[in-house]
Amino acid sequence: MTDAGRAELDVDLGWSAFAHRVDAGLEPWDRYWRLVGFGIPERRRGARDAIRNLLVEFGAAPVQSGLYVHAYDLTDFVFQLADHLEVSDAVTTFATRTIRVGEELSDDHLVERLWPLADLSGRYEVVGRQLASIAEQAPTMDGDQVAASMVSAIVATEAVMRDDPLLPSELLPDRWPGTEARQAFLTAHSAASTQSELFRNSQLMQSYTQEIDRALAETSGSFWNRWWPRLTNAYQDRLPPAATRS
């Protein structure tokens, strides 16, 4: 794997581990909404696009032009990137317990308005069925076929998770399909590891559950202290040349 490939894998592993921590109630919401606003001039359009893309990839939702909201505190990460891009003076962050968007005031209505949970729910249900089928059929399948099916399912799972804001469980519907799909992933991964020597011996494939198991045993501080530099490096390395040009 190239250095860029390892960095991208680190991002996927980090967010996957974080999602399982959320599912387990290890990253509870403190009831504060975090907002990030920026007014970066047109001549630094590359930096402005980089900040906006980062916020969207992290699951923040646009409230209006140049203003984004998330349930989690992205302040340190946003300012670390803004400092790298030399635009930190144009970025503002703040926290509030109450947000009103139009007539919407309740947290539930705000979530429904700002994030596509219905679409994500349907996509997670599809992935969950795919993973459940692998777990059920693995004992009767050829080992290489099981490995191929599981790799396909991992790709499909990552595709959904990249669009998932990974909101705290307090803001999600009961029996959230994302949580169920991730549990189905662990079951299918175990079945594939048992049935397929190829899958069982793949360091890359086994790295997913290894990171999840490790993350579930850590405190929030330990988890982020371990992942923070890796995520930061991955995002900074991804920046296009125009973003860092004055």
Backbone torsions as a table, in degrees:
resi	resn	phi	psi	omega
1	MET	NA	141.4	176.7
2	THR	-74.7	167.9	176.8
3	ASP	-60.6	-40.0	178.8
4	ALA	-64.4	-39.4	178.3
5	GLY	-65.0	-41.3	177.6
6	ARG	-63.7	-39.0	179.3
7	ALA	-63.6	-42.4	178.7
8	GLU	-66.3	-39.0	176.4
9	LEU	-62.6	-40.4	177.8
10	ASP	-58.2	-41.5	178.5
11	VAL	-61.7	-48.1	-179.3
12	ASP	-62.5	-44.4	-179.4
13	LEU	-65.0	-41.2	-179.2
14	GLY	-62.3	-46.4	-179.3
15	TRP	-71.4	-33.5	176.7
16	SER	-64.0	-45.0	178.6
17	ALA	-63.5	-40.5	178.7
18	PHE	-62.4	-42.0	179.8
19	ALA	-59.3	-41.4	178.6
20	HIS	-68.2	-32.2	175.0
21	ARG	-65.3	-41.3	177.0
22	VAL	-61.7	-46.3	179.4
23	ASP	-57.8	-35.4	-176.6
24	ALA	-85.1	1.4	179.6
25	GLY	77.2	19.7	-177.8
26	LEU	-90.1	-5.6	177.9
27	GLU	-129.0	64.9	-175.4
28	PRO	-67.3	153.7	179.0
29	TRP	-81.0	137.7	178.8
30	ASP	-91.2	8.6	177.0
31	ARG	74.3	12.6	175.1
32	TYR	-106.9	136.0	169.8
33	TRP	-88.2	137.0	178.6
34	ARG	-108.7	130.4	-179.4
35	LEU	-118.7	144.2	177.3
36	VAL	-126.8	123.9	176.8
37	GLY	-121.0	147.9	177.9
38	PHE	-148.2	147.0	176.3
39	GLY	-131.4	70.1	-175.9
40	ILE	-87.3	128.5	-174.3
41	PRO	-64.3	160.7	-176.9
42	GLU	-59.7	-33.4	-178.5
43	ARG	-66.5	-17.3	175.0
44	ARG	-110.4	41.4	-177.4
45	ARG	-56.8	-38.7	179.9
46	GLY	-59.8	-42.2	178.0
47	ALA	-67.7	-40.3	178.9
48	ARG	-61.3	-44.1	178.6
49	ASP	-64.4	-37.5	-179.3
50	ALA	-65.2	-43.1	178.2
51	ILE	-63.6	-46.2	-179.1
52	ARG	-62.2	-44.6	-179.2
53	ASN	-63.3	-38.6	178.1
54	LEU	-62.3	-46.0	-178.7
55	LEU	-61.5	-43.9	179.8
56	VAL	-65.0	-42.3	-179.8
57	GLU	-65.2	-31.4	177.9
58	PHE	-79.6	-2.6	176.0
59	GLY	96.6	5.0	176.6
60	ALA	-71.3	149.4	-178.3
61	ALA	-113.4	140.4	178.1
62	PRO	-74.0	127.0	175.3
63	VAL	-89.2	-42.2	172.9
64	GLN	-160.0	-179.0	-175.4
65	SER	-57.2	122.4	176.7
66	GLY	77.3	10.6	-179.8
67	LEU	-134.0	123.1	-176.5
68	TYR	-126.4	151.5	-178.1
69	VAL	-130.4	146.5	173.5
70	HIS	-148.3	159.4	176.8
71	ALA	-79.7	-20.5	-179.2
72	TYR	-101.7	157.2	-178.1
73	ASP	-84.5	108.6	179.6
74	LEU	-99.5	8.1	-170.7
75	THR	-53.9	-53.9	-175.5
76	ASP	-61.4	-43.1	-178.4
77	PHE	-66.4	-43.5	-179.0
78	VAL	-63.2	-44.7	-178.1
79	PHE	-72.8	-28.9	175.8
80	GLN	-64.9	-41.9	177.1
81	LEU	-70.3	-40.9	179.9
82	ALA	-62.8	-39.7	176.3
83	ASP	-62.8	-41.8	178.5
84	HIS	-60.7	-35.7	-179.1
85	LEU	-89.7	-4.6	179.7
86	GLU	62.1	43.3	176.6
87	VAL	-132.0	20.0	-174.8
88	SER	-62.5	-27.8	179.0
89	ASP	-67.0	-16.1	-178.3
90	ALA	-99.3	7.4	-177.1
91	VAL	-115.7	136.0	178.6
92	THR	-129.6	137.5	175.4
93	THR	-127.3	149.4	176.4
94	PHE	-157.7	165.7	-177.3
95	ALA	-128.4	147.2	179.3
96	THR	-152.4	153.0	176.3
97	ARG	-88.4	-15.8	-175.8
98	THR	-131.7	131.8	173.8
99	ILE	-130.3	135.1	173.5
100	ARG	-119.9	121.4	176.2
101	VAL	-116.2	108.1	-173.3
102	GLY	63.8	-123.8	178.3
103	GLU	-94.4	-2.9	-175.7
104	GLU	-84.7	125.6	-178.4
105	LEU	-124.1	-34.1	-176.8
106	SER	-73.4	153.2	-180.0
107	ASP	-61.2	-41.6	-178.5
108	ASP	-61.8	-45.2	-179.9
109	HIS	-67.4	-36.2	178.6
110	LEU	-63.3	-44.7	179.6
111	VAL	-61.5	-45.5	-179.9
112	GLU	-61.8	-34.8	-177.4
113	ARG	-76.4	-37.9	-170.6
114	LEU	-94.2	-25.6	-176.9
115	TRP	-123.3	141.6	-176.0
116	PRO	-81.8	63.2	-174.8
117	LEU	-66.1	-33.9	-179.7
118	ALA	-63.5	-43.2	178.4
119	ASP	-65.2	-44.7	178.9
120	LEU	-62.1	-38.6	179.3
121	SER	-59.1	-46.4	179.2
122	GLY	-63.8	-40.6	179.7
123	ARG	-67.6	-39.4	177.6
124	TYR	-65.2	-35.6	178.8
125	GLU	-63.7	-39.4	177.3
126	VAL	-62.9	-47.1	179.5
127	VAL	-63.6	-40.9	179.6
128	GLY	-60.6	-40.9	178.2
129	ARG	-66.6	-38.5	178.1
130	GLN	-61.4	-45.0	-179.6
131	LEU	-68.6	-39.5	178.5
132	ALA	-63.5	-37.1	178.6
133	SER	-64.9	-39.8	178.4
134	ILE	-63.2	-46.1	-179.1
135	ALA	-61.3	-38.2	-177.6
136	GLU	-73.3	-40.4	-172.7
137	GLN	-93.0	-11.8	-175.1
138	ALA	-52.1	-42.8	-177.9
139	PRO	-62.1	-20.4	-178.3
140	THR	-105.3	3.7	-175.9
141	MET	-102.7	155.3	171.5
142	ASP	-64.2	144.0	-176.3
143	GLY	-57.4	-43.4	-179.7
144	ASP	-67.5	-34.0	177.7
145	GLN	-67.1	-39.9	176.6
146	VAL	-61.4	-45.2	-179.7
147	ALA	-60.7	-44.7	-179.9
148	ALA	-63.6	-41.6	179.4
149	SER	-63.8	-39.8	-178.1
150	MET	-70.6	-39.5	176.5
151	VAL	-60.4	-43.0	177.7
152	SER	-61.0	-41.4	-179.9
153	ALA	-67.7	-36.6	177.9
154	ILE	-63.8	-43.0	177.9
155	VAL	-60.9	-43.9	-180.0
156	ALA	-65.4	-39.4	179.3
157	THR	-65.0	-44.7	179.4
158	GLU	-62.2	-37.0	-179.4
159	ALA	-61.9	-40.2	177.9
160	VAL	-70.7	-43.5	-175.8
161	MET	-65.3	-29.1	177.9
162	ARG	-65.7	-22.6	177.8
163	ASP	-98.7	-0.5	-176.3
164	ASP	-91.5	123.6	177.4
165	PRO	-69.9	-6.9	-179.7
166	LEU	52.0	50.7	179.7
167	LEU	-64.0	154.2	176.8
168	PRO	-58.5	151.0	-177.6
169	SER	-60.0	-25.2	179.6
170	GLU	-64.4	-20.0	-177.0
171	LEU	-105.1	3.1	-176.1
172	LEU	-105.8	156.2	176.4
173	PRO	-64.2	158.6	172.9
174	ASP	-63.2	147.8	-178.7
175	ARG	53.4	52.6	179.3
176	TRP	-64.0	124.6	-177.4
177	PRO	-60.0	-24.6	176.9
178	GLY	-63.8	-43.6	177.5
179	THR	-63.4	-43.3	-179.5
180	GLU	-66.1	-37.4	178.6
181	ALA	-66.1	-37.8	179.9
182	ARG	-70.3	-33.8	173.7
183	GLN	-67.8	-38.0	176.6
184	ALA	-64.0	-34.3	177.2
185	PHE	-61.3	-45.2	-179.1
186	LEU	-63.8	-39.8	179.4
187	THR	-66.1	-44.9	180.0
188	ALA	-66.7	-38.8	178.9
189	HIS	-61.5	-42.3	178.6
190	SER	-64.0	-42.4	-179.9
191	ALA	-65.2	-41.6	179.9
192	ALA	-66.4	-38.5	179.8
193	SER	-66.0	-33.6	179.0
194	THR	-72.9	-40.0	-172.1
195	GLN	-87.4	-31.4	-171.7
196	SER	-115.1	117.4	176.1
197	GLU	-65.3	-37.7	178.9
198	LEU	-59.2	-47.2	-179.5
199	PHE	-68.7	-42.3	-177.4
200	ARG	-62.9	-34.1	-177.2
201	ASN	-91.7	0.9	179.9
202	SER	-83.7	114.4	179.0
203	GLN	-61.9	-37.3	179.9
204	LEU	-63.8	-47.6	-177.9
205	MET	-67.2	-36.5	-179.3
206	GLN	-75.7	-19.0	-177.8
207	SER	-63.4	-27.2	-178.6
208	TYR	-62.4	-55.4	-177.7
209	THR	-71.5	-29.4	177.2
210	GLN	-62.2	-44.7	179.6
211	GLU	-68.8	-37.3	178.5
212	ILE	-63.9	-47.6	-179.7
213	ASP	-59.9	-42.2	-179.4
214	ARG	-65.9	-43.4	-178.2
215	ALA	-64.0	-37.0	-178.8
216	LEU	-69.7	-17.1	-179.9
217	ALA	-95.9	-2.5	-175.3
218	GLU	-100.2	158.1	166.8
219	THR	-74.8	164.6	178.7
220	SER	-60.8	-41.1	180.0
221	GLY	-62.8	-44.1	179.9
222	SER	-64.9	-40.3	-179.9
223	PHE	-61.1	-50.3	-176.8
224	TRP	-72.0	-32.7	175.5
225	ASN	-62.2	-31.6	179.8
226	ARG	-79.9	-39.5	-173.8
227	TRP	-91.1	-25.1	-173.1
228	TRP	-54.4	-53.2	-178.9
229	PRO	-61.7	-34.8	-178.1
230	ARG	-70.1	-41.0	177.5
231	LEU	-67.3	-43.6	-179.8
232	THR	-60.4	-46.8	180.0
233	ASN	-62.0	-41.0	-179.0
234	ALA	-62.7	-43.4	-178.3
235	TYR	-72.2	-37.9	178.4
236	GLN	-67.3	-39.4	178.8
237	ASP	-65.6	-23.2	-177.4
238	ARG	-82.5	-13.3	-174.8
239	LEU	-61.9	135.2	175.5
240	PRO	-71.7	153.8	-179.4
241	PRO	-53.3	-35.5	-177.4
242	ALA	-64.2	-26.1	-176.3
243	ALA	-69.9	-32.5	-175.8
244	THR	-97.5	2.6	-177.9
245	ARG	-90.5	126.7	180.0
246	SER	-71.9	NA	NA
